[in-house]
Amino acid sequence: MAKKVAEVGSIIEFHNGIKGVVQKVNENSVIVAITENQTPLEYEGNRTVVNHKRYTVVS
């Protein structure tokens, strides 16, 4: 079974605790606006790029 690829507006989770809303879908990755961060990782901005292999779709 193929992994579900997120669509614009989907909520995804990555790095075991960071959630965000997909803003753009690229061929190998998505651009995400971070909404929740339950990890010690810090991001300078509120957006990041996540490879399709590194996230799960929450809703």
C-alpha positions as CSV (number, residue, x, y, z in Angstrom):
1,M,0.0,0.0,0.0
2,A,1.4,3.4,-1.0
3,K,1.9,6.1,1.7
4,K,-0.7,8.9,1.6
5,V,0.7,12.1,0.3
6,A,-0.6,15.3,2.1
7,E,-2.6,17.9,0.2
8,V,-2.7,21.6,0.8
9,G,-4.5,22.3,4.1
10,S,-3.8,18.8,5.5
11,I,-2.4,18.6,9.1
12,I,0.7,16.5,9.3
13,E,3.0,15.3,12.2
14,F,6.7,14.9,11.9
15,H,9.8,14.6,14.2
16,N,7.5,12.8,16.8
17,G,5.6,15.8,18.1
18,I,5.7,18.7,15.6
19,K,2.4,19.4,13.8
20,G,1.7,21.8,11.0
21,V,-0.5,22.7,8.1
22,V,0.6,22.0,4.6
23,Q,0.9,25.1,2.5
24,K,2.5,23.8,-0.7
25,V,3.1,20.3,-2.1
26,N,6.3,19.7,-4.1
27,E,7.4,16.6,-5.9
28,N,9.5,15.2,-3.0
29,S,8.4,17.4,-0.1
30,V,5.9,19.7,1.5
31,I,6.2,23.2,2.9
32,V,4.6,23.3,6.4
33,A,3.4,26.1,8.7
34,I,4.2,24.8,12.2
35,T,1.3,25.0,14.6
36,E,2.4,22.9,17.5
37,N,5.9,21.9,18.7
38,Q,6.1,19.3,21.6
39,T,9.9,18.8,21.1
40,P,13.0,20.5,22.2
41,L,13.7,21.4,18.5
42,E,13.4,25.1,17.7
43,Y,12.7,26.7,14.3
44,E,13.6,30.4,13.5
45,G,10.6,30.9,11.4
46,N,7.2,29.2,11.5
47,R,7.7,27.3,8.3
48,T,9.8,24.3,7.2
49,V,10.3,21.8,4.4
50,V,9.5,18.1,5.2
51,N,10.2,15.2,2.9
52,H,7.2,12.9,2.0
53,K,9.0,10.0,3.8
54,R,9.3,11.9,7.1
55,Y,5.7,12.7,8.0
56,T,2.3,11.2,8.7
57,V,-1.1,12.8,7.7
58,V,-3.2,13.5,10.8
59,S,-6.2,15.0,9.1
